[in-house]
Structure formats: structure tokens, C-alpha cells
């Protein structure tokens, strides 16, 4: 089924579903009745017992069900739906993703859809207030992620884990290339917006947790670890680079090298390692080396001289050992280094 000749059909609803309840059929029916022109449901490898539910959805006019042979994860299901929407409805302004576990109401889904149509160049996030009776793991998880996201990414959001989102078509095409497959995909979506220069706006929605959210398939340990890994990639790569830097510096000083040549050698070697890790695994930058590398080298040189000056100052003025002064200096310039690399060096080629 294609709809390339149907013109702008409006925003399409996308529901990634794994082991959904039978109530999903009525929910999809209501979405269609209330104005969504098309609803895509992605069966992410559910058990055969759910076949009847998906068959009933398929029978609804305007509903499409895609199937994964095995459970690939929420991110993979969203990407399958985005791909289908982009292929079959190229004139649609975008897609609204809606969770299948009852956390998102029809009215809120329509609010996010309307906001996306009004602002088709922005990612719209349905933001929950987390008032009232909210499961502790959900309240704590969102609070922690919100703080980390604000510090590391520089974007203040009240709800970083909401699955109700209005995704513009241009962003949907980019998201198909994001490697994340499971719940961390939604966080990587926010990170990608930062890289692409796409604004993120929040639309207030109700906070709904049915029966303490027992229907959720979110693993609070494994899935949380993957989410925080996405946020902490820079920290981990910086730790590795710091270990290399300090190890080489300590070795060279032990061999009798002076501070300046030791600083140059250690930062040069660790800088090459850090550049490759940061570019490819943290910011997923596709900017050409001829553009990003010179900026990176300038940053390394400037911060390297700054670090050298701090080492000399602390060792001479406060009688701090050279090795301790080196560690303190690198720690102090860490945040400045992160902001410079995040916002000025490792940008995507299209902004």
C-alpha cells in the first residue's frame, strides 16, 4: 500500500508494541476516529498469543501492522515505523510516536500532533509533570536523566524519557541511521537534535501510570544502564584519554624529561586517541576531518598550554607535586573541553 499521490495526509501515528493488551485495538480505532489519517503499529516480536490483537488492528481502515520476527527493541520498532512512513507518505509533516502500554491518552496524542503541524521543523516532546502517584523508579530515573542531560548536553528538558513525541520528517530520515535499538534510542534522538541544531519543544501532557506501570517492558537495570551509557560516552572516552595522557606523562617525567616536552608528548598521543573516540562514538559527527581536525588541534594546543601554565603555577607557588598538579589541571579544564568539542568542533555537516 502506498499513498504517494494522496498529498499531505497530516501527521501519522506510530505505536511500537511488544506483548500489547487487547485494549490496543480500541485505542488505535479511537486515534483514527479522532483525526489521525494513518496509524502504524509495529509488532516487535510479540508472542503468537497476540496475533488476534494485531489481526484486529490490521482490519481497521487506516491502520497498518508491521512485524518483527523477533524482539529487536523499542528503538528498532520505531525505526521500522519511521521508515515505512517516510516511504509511503513522503508528504506527511511527520510522525507522532505513542507508547502501547496506556501511558499516553488520545487527547495528548492529538495535542502533540497539532503542535508538530504548527512547528514542523521541531521535535515535540510530550512532557509529563510527574505529579501525584508516580512509581519511584520512574520519578527517580527521569530526574537523574534530566539533570545529566542538562549538564552534559546543555539542553534543559523537564521530561527526557517521554515516548510521546512529534518527529518531523527531516529528523525521521536522520534517525534511521542511529545505531541504537532499544530504549536508549529515544535519548539518542535528543542528542541528535542537539547535533543537527533542531529545536526541542515540550507540550504538557498528563502523567499516566496504569497499575504502577506493570505493563512496561522497561528493564530498570539493563535499559537504564544503556541510557546512561549514551549520556556518559564522553566521560568514559575522556577517562580513557586521561589515563593515556597521565601514564605517558608520568613515564616521561620518570625518565628525566622536562615538564614542557613531557606535556607535549603525552597530550599529542592522548589527543589523537580522544579525537577518534569523541568523533565516532560520542557525538557521531559526520563532519569532514578537514573541518573538525583543525579546530580540534587548536583546542588541544590552547588547553594544553593552559594546563601547562597551571602545572607550573601550582608546583611553584603551592609546592604541589608535578604529577598531582597535572591531574588537577586536567580535571579543571575538563568541562571547558567538553563544551568546546560538543558545540564547536564535532557538529554534523547539516545544520
Rosetta blueprint (number, residue, H / E / L):
1 X L
2 X L
3 X L
4 X L
5 X L
6 X L
7 X L
8 X L
9 X L
10 X L
11 X L
12 X E
13 X E
14 X E
15 X E
16 X E
17 X E
18 X L
19 X L
20 X L
21 X L
22 X L
23 X H
24 X H
25 X H
26 X H
27 X H
28 X H
29 X H
30 X H
31 X H
32 X H
33 X H
34 X L
35 X L
36 X L
37 X L
38 X L
39 X E
40 X E
41 X E
42 X E
43 X E
44 X E
45 X L
46 X L
47 X L
48 X H
49 X H
50 X H
51 X H
52 X H
53 X H
54 X H
55 X H
56 X H
57 X H
58 X H
59 X L
60 X L
61 X L
62 X L
63 X E
64 X E
65 X E
66 X E
67 X E
68 X E
69 X L
70 X L
71 X L
72 X L
73 X L
74 X H
75 X H
76 X H
77 X H
78 X H
79 X H
80 X H
81 X H
82 X H
83 X H
84 X H
85 X H
86 X H
87 X H
88 X H
89 X L
90 X L
91 X L
92 X L
93 X L
94 X E
95 X E
96 X E
97 X E
98 X L
99 X L
100 X L
101 X L
102 X L
103 X L
104 X L
105 X L
106 X H
107 X H
108 X H
109 X H
110 X H
111 X H
112 X H
113 X H
114 X H
115 X H
116 X H
117 X H
118 X H
119 X L
120 X L
121 X L
122 X L
123 X E
124 X E
125 X E
126 X E
127 X E
128 X E
129 X L
130 X L
131 X L
132 X L
133 X L
134 X L
135 X L
136 X H
137 X H
138 X H
139 X H
140 X H
141 X H
142 X H
143 X H
144 X H
145 X H
146 X H
147 X H
148 X H
149 X H
150 X H
151 X H
152 X H
153 X H
154 X L
155 X L
156 X L
157 X L
158 X L
159 X L
160 X L
161 X L
162 X L
163 X L
164 X L
165 X E
166 X E
167 X E
168 X E
169 X H
170 X H
171 X H
172 X H
173 X H
174 X H
175 X H
176 X L
177 X L
178 X L
179 X L
180 X L
181 X L
182 X L
183 X L
184 X H
185 X H
186 X H
187 X H
188 X H
189 X H
190 X H
191 X H
192 X H
193 X H
194 X H
195 X H
196 X H
197 X L
198 X L
199 X L
200 X E
201 X E
202 X E
203 X E
204 X E
205 X E
206 X L
207 X L
208 X L
209 X L
210 X H
211 X H
212 X H
213 X H
214 X L
215 X L
216 X L
217 X L
218 X L
219 X L
220 X L
221 X L
222 X H
223 X H
224 X H
225 X H
226 X H
227 X H
228 X H
229 X H
230 X H
231 X H
232 X H
233 X H
234 X H
235 X H
236 X H
237 X H
238 X H
239 X H
240 X H
241 X H
242 X H
243 X H
244 X H
245 X H
246 X H
247 X H
248 X H
249 X H
250 X H
251 X H
252 X H
253 X H
254 X H
255 X L
256 X L
257 X L
258 X L
259 X H
260 X H
261 X H
262 X H
263 X H
264 X H
265 X H
266 X H
267 X H
268 X H
269 X H
270 X H
271 X H
272 X H
273 X H
274 X H
275 X H
276 X H
277 X H
278 X H
279 X H
280 X H
281 X H
282 X H
283 X L
284 X L
285 X L
286 X L
287 X L
288 X L
289 X H
290 X H
291 X H
292 X H
293 X H
294 X H
295 X H
296 X H
297 X H
298 X H
299 X H
300 X H
301 X H
302 X H
303 X H
304 X H
305 X H
306 X H
307 X H
308 X H
309 X H
310 X H
311 X H
312 X H
313 X H
314 X H
315 X H
316 X H
317 X H
318 X L
319 X L
320 X L
321 X L
322 X H
323 X H
324 X H
325 X H
326 X H
327 X H
328 X H
329 X H
330 X H
331 X H
332 X H
333 X L
334 X H
335 X H
336 X H
337 X H
338 X H
339 X H
340 X H
341 X H
342 X H
343 X H
344 X H
345 X H
346 X L
347 X L
348 X L
349 X L
350 X L
351 X L
